[in-house]
């Protein structure tokens, strides 16, 4: 929350601990923007709502849901061109992968324009319901409703699929837009193939799923 307030030059209140982070007097912030994947709750377009949601989930889990990167911007470009460049970079590399992105362009006129991009892999399910981190590596995000549906449809193996997906994502870095849909697809493929256990979804070097 403090980082989001500082980068954006805004005043934000952390609803978890009640602390107010006021950076409205910070200079050099020339543009701020939040970009969301298509299936993210519209309420996350509000900076306070987005980062308070992240704070709430991170405090109840060991999962790290937020990270920040900084990119330098060519001084030869106009402000409009710099903004278009940042938007394209954020969309192609993060938003299209299901991440929420909160970026700010800073320029104090000293020849060092740059952008700070705060990223969140904030988990959410259908209709924006918050999900909880599951699996050994706490990287499989499922809502209570999604877990209940998996338990009903795959009563003997649902937990095994969660662990399998957790290990696979942790070892490969692969990102899925919907963990529930991925588990359901894997399970249905195994049923169709007549397999009683869980398939090996790992791939050899040079191969992809």
C-alpha positions in Angstrom: 0.0 0.0 0.0 2.8 2.4 0.9 4.6 1.7 -2.4 1.4 2.2 -4.4 0.8 5.6 -2.7 4.4 6.7 -3.2 4.6 5.8 -6.9 1.2 7.3 -7.7 1.7 10.4 -5.6 -1.7 9.8 -3.9 -3.1 9.5 -0.4 -4.1 5.9 0.4 -5.4 4.3 3.6 -4.3 0.8 4.5 -7.5 -0.8 5.8 -5.6 -3.6 7.4 -3.7 -1.5 9.9 -5.4 1.9 9.6 -2.2 3.6 8.4 -2.5 6.5 6.0 0.2 6.9 3.3 0.1 10.5 2.0 2.4 11.3 -0.9 0.2 14.0 -2.6 3.1 16.5 -2.3 5.5 14.2 -4.2 6.6 15.8 -7.5 7.5 14.3 -10.8 4.5 12.1 -11.2 3.2 12.8 -14.7 0.8 9.9 -15.3 -0.8 7.1 -13.4 -2.9 4.2 -14.6 -4.3 0.8 -13.7 -4.6 -1.9 -16.4 -6.7 -5.0 -15.7 -7.3 -8.3 -17.4 -10.7 -8.7 -18.9 -12.0 -11.0 -16.2 -10.8 -8.9 -13.3 -13.5 -7.2 -11.1 -14.1 -3.6 -12.3 -13.7 -2.4 -8.7 -10.0 -3.1 -9.0 -9.7 -0.1 -11.3 -9.7 1.9 -8.0 -6.2 2.0 -6.6 -7.3 1.8 -2.9 -9.6 -1.2 -3.6 -6.9 -3.1 -5.6 -4.1 -2.8 -3.1 -6.3 -3.2 0.0 -7.4 -6.5 -1.5 -3.8 -7.5 -2.0 -2.9 -6.5 1.6 -5.9 -8.5 3.0 -4.9 -11.7 1.2 -1.2 -11.5 1.8 -1.7 -11.0 5.5 -3.6 -14.3 5.7 -1.2 -16.2 3.5 2.5 -16.6 2.9 2.0 -16.1 -0.9 3.6 -13.0 -2.4 1.0 -11.5 -4.7 2.7 -8.2 -5.6 6.0 -7.2 -7.2 7.4 -4.1 -8.8 9.6 -3.4 -11.8 11.1 -0.2 -13.1 11.7 0.6 -16.8 13.6 3.5 -18.3 11.9 5.5 -21.0 13.6 7.0 -24.1 14.0 10.7 -23.7 13.7 11.1 -27.4 10.0 10.1 -27.3 7.2 12.5 -26.6 5.0 12.0 -23.5 2.3 10.5 -25.7 4.8 8.0 -27.2 6.2 7.1 -23.9 2.7 6.4 -22.5 1.9 4.2 -25.5 5.1 2.3 -25.1 4.4 1.6 -21.4 0.8 0.6 -22.1 1.9 -1.8 -24.8 4.7 -3.3 -22.7 2.4 -3.8 -19.7 -0.4 -5.3 -21.7 1.8 -7.8 -23.7 3.9 -8.9 -20.8 1.6 -8.8 -17.7 -2.1 -8.0 -18.3 -2.5 -10.6 -21.0 -1.0 -13.1 -18.5 -3.8 -12.3 -16.0 -2.0 -9.8 -13.8 -3.3 -6.5 -12.5 -0.9 -3.6 -13.3 -0.7 -0.2 -11.6 1.9 2.0 -13.3 3.2 5.5 -12.9 5.4 7.5 -15.1 7.9 9.8 -13.3 9.8 12.6 -14.9 11.4 15.4 -12.9 12.9 17.0 -16.0 16.4 15.8 -15.3 16.6 13.6 -18.3 15.6 10.4 -16.6 11.9 9.6 -17.5 10.9 6.2 -16.2 8.0 4.0 -15.2 7.3 2.1 -12.0 5.0 -0.9 -12.6 3.4 -2.5 -9.6 2.1 -5.9 -10.5 -0.4 -8.1 -8.6 -1.3 -11.7 -9.3 -4.4 -11.1 -7.1 -6.5 -14.2 -7.3 -10.2 -13.9 -8.1 -12.8 -16.4 -9.4 -16.1 -16.0 -11.1 -17.9 -12.7 -10.5 -14.8 -11.4 -8.7 -15.0 -13.7 -5.7 -11.7 -13.8 -3.8 -9.8 -17.0 -3.9 -7.4 -18.6 -1.4 -3.9 -19.8 -2.1 -3.7 -23.6 -2.0 -1.2 -26.4 -2.8 2.2 -27.0 -1.4 3.6 -23.8 -3.0 0.5 -21.7 -2.3 0.2 -20.8 -5.9 -3.1 -22.4 -6.9 -5.9 -20.0 -6.3 -9.5 -21.3 -5.9 -12.6 -19.8 -4.4 -14.6 -21.9 -1.9 -17.3 -22.4 -4.6 -14.7 -23.7 -7.0 -13.3 -26.1 -4.4 -16.8 -27.4 -3.6 -17.5 -28.0 -7.3 -14.1 -29.9 -7.8 -14.9 -32.0 -4.7 -18.3 -32.9 -6.1 -17.1 -33.7 -9.6 -13.8 -35.4 -8.7 -14.3 -36.6 -5.1 -11.3 -38.9 -4.9 -8.6 -37.0 -6.7 -9.4 -33.2 -6.5 -6.7 -32.6 -3.9 -4.1 -34.5 -5.9 -4.8 -32.3 -8.9 -4.3 -29.2 -6.8 -0.9 -30.4 -5.7 0.0 -31.5 -9.2 -0.8 -28.0 -10.6 1.0 -26.3 -7.7 4.2 -28.3 -8.4 3.9 -27.8 -12.1 3.5 -24.0 -12.0 6.3 -23.7 -9.3 8.8 -25.7 -11.4 8.0 -24.2 -14.8 6.8 -20.7 -14.1 3.7 -21.3 -16.3 0.7 -19.1 -15.7 -3.0 -20.0 -16.1 -5.9 -17.6 -16.2 -8.2 -20.0 -14.3 -6.8 -22.7 -12.0 -10.2 -24.3 -11.5 -10.7 -24.6 -15.3 -7.2 -26.1 -15.7 -7.7 -28.7 -13.1 -11.1 -29.6 -14.6 -9.6 -29.9 -18.1 -6.8 -32.1 -16.8 -9.2 -34.4 -15.0 -11.6 -34.7 -17.9 -8.7 -35.5 -20.2 -7.6 -38.3 -17.9 -11.1 -39.6 -17.7 -11.4 -39.6 -21.5 -8.1 -41.5 -21.8 -9.4 -44.0 -19.2 -6.6 -43.3 -16.7 -7.4 -44.0 -13.1 -4.6 -41.8 -11.8 -3.1 -38.4 -12.6 -1.2 -37.9 -15.9 2.3 -36.5 -16.1 1.9 -33.0 -17.5 5.5 -32.2 -17.5 7.2 -31.8 -20.9 10.6 -32.4 -22.3 13.0 -29.6 -23.3 11.6 -27.9 -26.5 8.1 -29.2 -25.9 5.1 -27.3 -24.7 1.6 -28.2 -23.5 
